[in-house]
Amino acid sequence: MISHVADFQPMLHAAIAEAKAAGLSDAASRLEARAFAAYTTSAELLGETGLAIKDFLQTEGRSVPKSVAAKLSSCLIEVNKVWASL
């Protein structure tokens, strides 16, 4: 079965910028570095991006603005089309 993943990178960029503006600059920069690193395959990219988003949300917890969390959740929906186990 082929899964079509929508391009969620613009939303991810927006979420990271918003998180930085909300004072989560260090954590958002770590998320950005992990999510936009070079990976060998698209599946690896999606898996690592999903893990980076989940780590960010778990680590920063309640300090993540709801609008950022909503954007990141939308990104995870796309990742989960390929990596349902995340």
Secondary structure, DSSP 4 states (H G I P E B T S, - for coil): ---PPP--HHHHHHHHHHHHHTT-HHHHHHHHHHHTS--SSHHHHHHHHHHHHHHHHHHHGGGS-HHHHHHHHHHHHHHTTT-TT-
